[in-house]
Amino acid sequence: MSQARAVLRETMRATAWEPLATALRPRRPESTLTVLQASDDTPVIIERRLI
């Protein structure tokens, strides 16, 4: 049960940053933005641009 609870907690923590990713999404279609969850609950924001 505790393993399932840990998986659920990780899933909820990962989806908590989705609104942040949406709000920070670049206006340019050639850019993509990815928000990752670090181990210390700090969001890591990665922007990729096609050149």
C-alpha positions as CSV (number, residue, x, y, z in Angstrom):
1,M,0.0,0.0,0.0
2,S,2.8,2.4,0.9
3,Q,4.4,1.8,-2.5
4,A,1.2,2.7,-4.3
5,R,0.8,5.8,-2.1
6,A,4.4,6.8,-3.0
7,V,3.7,6.4,-6.7
8,L,0.5,8.4,-6.4
9,R,2.4,11.2,-4.5
10,E,5.0,11.3,-7.2
11,T,2.3,11.5,-9.9
12,M,0.5,14.3,-8.1
13,R,3.8,16.2,-7.6
14,A,4.7,15.9,-11.3
15,T,1.3,17.1,-12.4
16,A,1.4,20.0,-10.0
17,W,3.9,21.7,-12.3
18,E,1.7,21.4,-15.4
19,P,0.0,24.8,-14.9
20,L,3.4,26.3,-14.5
21,A,4.5,24.8,-17.8
22,T,1.4,26.1,-19.5
23,A,1.8,29.6,-18.1
24,L,5.5,29.8,-19.1
25,R,5.0,28.2,-22.5
26,P,6.8,30.3,-25.1
27,R,4.7,32.1,-27.7
28,R,7.0,31.0,-30.5
29,P,5.9,27.7,-32.0
30,E,9.6,26.7,-32.6
31,S,10.3,26.6,-28.9
32,T,9.2,23.9,-26.5
33,L,9.3,24.2,-22.7
34,T,9.7,21.3,-20.3
35,V,9.3,21.5,-16.6
36,L,11.0,18.7,-14.6
37,Q,10.6,17.9,-11.0
38,A,13.9,17.9,-9.0
39,S,14.4,15.7,-6.0
40,D,14.1,18.8,-3.6
41,D,10.7,19.9,-5.1
42,T,12.4,22.6,-7.2
43,P,11.0,22.9,-10.7
44,V,13.7,22.6,-13.5
45,I,12.6,24.5,-16.6
46,I,14.1,23.5,-19.9
47,E,13.5,25.5,-23.1
48,R,14.4,24.1,-26.5
49,R,14.6,26.1,-29.6
50,L,14.9,24.9,-33.2
51,I,17.6,26.9,-34.9
